[in-house]
Amino acid sequence: MKQLIKAAEELNELFGLDPEIVTENVTKEKLEMDIKAAAEFIAEDDEFSSGTTTVLKRLGVFEVDKEVSKKILKEPEEEEPEEEEPEEEELEEELEEELEEELEEELEEELEEEDYQAIYKEIKKASRLDLNERTKALKKIVKTYLVFEGIVGSIAGKFDVAEIRQTMLNILKLKGVKIMEKDEMNLKPKPEKPVKTAKVEKPAKEKKEKKAGGVKGPGVIATIVETIEAAGKKGVTKQEIWDILCKKFPDRDTESMRNTINVQVPNRIKKERWPVGVTEDGYYYKA
């Protein structure tokens, strides 16, 4: 993850990207996607650090050619006996092995820096929270630590909190962390015993009125559409729409609603409902 951040920062500085590639509070997948998008600005004579070159090659942005190989492997000039230049294929193979070794060493260093015992304590602390807060805490832990890089995709959208927690503990166990037996047990909280109350029979008319009054309000997508329409030509930003959804649907997953906004605004609404315009400041309105 550190190597990706360094590569993104180098691209920001080299190309003067506006907006810049975001490097804080972002997932590995998002960072890789933004780096690939910025790669369209790369020219043949652009030079990068070996770390950034490693990242670009690993993401499939470009294949290392002979000229790039010379830039990376260039050593201080010294007077030495002339030697035959290696074949192009041999040079590429040598470079590829060197880049792979460098990347593996960097990943190992990052993994060694992580305190697995401290991560275990964070998981235990998160387990004491209520379901919503526990879900957010575990997602944050998975995104923060490189040791859980392989399961980041498992926390997209809805997921089984108990199953993810157990997977995280299994990963730490493989790293040598001693997991307490009680922490490995996926115990569900015991349901509270219902308080016995005297049965009160309600008149049939009252029951019918209650059913008739149960009108369901608009859902998330309908609320997004209504919010844009209500904003008029002034428009509304995605952040403002998200704030409204969070207040209106406090029980929904906030990140899931943010993803829904990105899918609907503006492409899906344009396709299924009506044209959507956007100002330079990012305000969306019904065109």
Secondary structure, DSSP 4 states (H G I P E B T S, - for coil): -HHHHHHHHHHHHHHT-SSPPP-SS--HHHHHHHHHHHGGG--TT----HHHHHHHHHTTS----HHHHHHHH----------PPPPHHHHHHHHHHHHHHHHHHHHHHHHHHS-HHHHHHHHHHHHTS-HHHHHHHHHHHHHH-GGGGGGGGGGSSS--HHHHHHHHHHHHHHTT----HHHHS-PPPPPPPPPP----PPPHHHHHHHHHT------HHHHHHHHHHHHGGG-B-HHHHHHHHHHH-TTS-HHHHHHHHHHIIIIIHHHHT--EEE-TTS-EEE-
